[in-house]
Amino acid sequence: MPKKFMKRYLPSPEKVQAMQSLSFLGDILHEPNLWHINRHSVARAFLVGIWFCFIPMPFQMLAAAFFAIWFNANLPLSVVLVWISNPVTMPPMFYFNYKIGAWALDRPVLSFDFELSWSWISERLLDIGIPLYLGSLVVATVSACVAYLIIQYLWRRKIRSDWQVRRTARLRRRREADQAS
C-alpha cells in the first residue's frame, strides 16, 4: 500500500530527467536506485529528508537531494520530506531545537525579543546560534535515526503480514481442493 501511494504522488524518473534545469547533472539522475521504492531506499530517504528538515540552513532541498544521491536514497521522497519544515512549522521546531541546545550547553534559555536589525543579529548570533545549531544537530540525528528504524520496522511488518495472508489463502485453497476431491 505505501508503495502504491508513493508511486501515485511522486514524480516519475522520466519527468525529473526531462527537466532542463537539471540537465547539468548528466547521467546521475539515470541511476535507477534513486527512483526505486523499496525498504532500503525509502528508509534512507526518511533518514536524509528528516535530518535536513531539522537543520536551519538555506537550500535544504538541494542538500537533501545531494545526500540522497550520495546515500542512494529515494530522491523525490528525500526532497519532499524536507517540506516538514515550512514557514508554519519552522518557528516551533527551531525553538525546540534551541531549547535542547541550551539545555545541552547548560545555558539559560534567552527571552525572545526579536528585532530586525544588524546590531541585534550580531549581538545575538552567538548567544542563540550555537545552542540552536547544537540542538538542531541533536534533534535531527535522533529524529532521522528513529524515522529510519520505524520505516524499516513497518516495512518488514507489512511484508510479514502480506506473507501471512498469502500463506493462509494458500492453505485454505489446499483444504478446499482436498475436500472437493
N, C-alpha and C positions, 0 to 999 in steps of 0.2 A: 504494500500500500504506500509507504513513504516513497518508494522508488517511482511509482507511477505518478504520485503527486508532484515530485520534484521534476520529472521529465515534462510534465504538463506546463509548469510555470517557469522553468529556467530556459534561457535562450539555447538554441541548438548550436553545436560547434560550427556548423556551416554559416550561420548568421554572424557569429562573432568573427570568424575567419574572413568573412567578406567585408567587414568594416574597414574602410580606407584609413581611418585614424589609427588603426592597429597594424597596418602593413609593415611598419618598421620592425616589428617583432619577428618577421620572417616565418620560418618553419616551427618556431617554438609553440605556437598555438595549434599546430597539427599533431601534437603529441596526444594520442588517444586517452592516456591515463588522466589527463586534465579534465576530461569530459565524462568519464565513466562514473556511474553511480553504483558504488559498491561499499561495503562496510568500511574498508580501509580509506578510500578516497573521501568519503563523507565524514568520517571521524577526523581525519586530518584537516578537512575544510572547517569543521567546527573548531578545532584547535587553533588554526590560523585566524579565522574570522572573529571568534570570540576574543582572542588575545588582542587583536588590533582595535576592536571596538572599545576597549577599556584604556587604551593609551592616548593621552591628549597630544595629538600631533596633526599637522596638516597632511593632506593626501593619504588618509588611512586606507582608502580603497586601493590606491596604487601599491602601497606597501603590502597589503594583503594579497593582491594579485601576484606580486613578485615572489612572496614567500609561498604562495600556493603552487606556483610553478616550481620553485626550489624543492618543496616537500612532496611534489607530485600529488597534491590535494585537488579536489574538485574545484576548478577555478571559479565558475559562476557562483557557487554556494559560498565560497570564502569571501567573495566581494559582497554578496548580499548580506551576509551575517554582520558585516561592519556597520550596516544601517541600524543595528540595535542602538548605537549611539547616534542620536539625531538631535536637532535643536530642542526637542521636548525632554528627552531623557538625559542629555549631557549634564545639565546642572546637578541633578541629584546623584548621578553616577560619579562625577568628578568630585563632588563634595564628600561623598562616602570614601572615595579613594584618598582624598586629602586627610580625612579623619583617621583612616587606617595608617597613613604615612606619619601623621603627627603622633599617633599612639606608638608606632614602632620606634620613632626617634625620641620618644618621651618628651615631646614638646606640647605646650598648651595649644588648643585649637583657637586660632585668632578669630575675632569677631569679623563679620563680613560687612565692611564699609567700602564698597566698590566705588571708585572714582575713575572716570575715563580720562586719564591724563598720563603723560610720560613720567612725571615725578612719582605718581602713585605706583605705576608699573615698576619703575626702577627701585623704589623702596621696598615693595612687597614681593618682588620676583623671587628673591632667595628665601624669604620667610614662608611663602606659600609654595613656590616652585619645587623645592627639594622634597617636602612631605608629599606634595601632590604626585610627583613622579615616582617616588618610592612606593607610595600606596597604590598607584596605578600599576606598577610592575608586579606588586604582590597580588593584587586583586585579579589582574589579567592572567597571571600564571596559574593561580588557583582555579579561577573560573574556566580557563581553557582546558586545563587538565581534567577537571570534573566533567566538563562537556564532552571531552574525548572519551572518557571512561563510560559515561552514560550512553553515548551513541553506540559504542562497542557492545555494551550490555544489552541495550534494547534491540539492536540488530540481531544479536545471537539469540535472544529470547524469541523474536519473531520467526527466525529460521527454525528453531526448535518447535515452536507452535505449529508452523506450516508442515514440518515433517510429521508431527504427531497426528495432524488432521489427515494427511495423506496415508499414513500407516493405518489409522482407524478405518478410513474408507476402503483401503485395500483389503484389510481383514474382513470387513463387512461384505465386500463383494465376493471374497472366497467362501465365506459361510453361506451366502445366498446361492452361490454356484454349487456348493456341496449339497445343500438342501434340495436344490432343484433336480439334482441327478440321482 
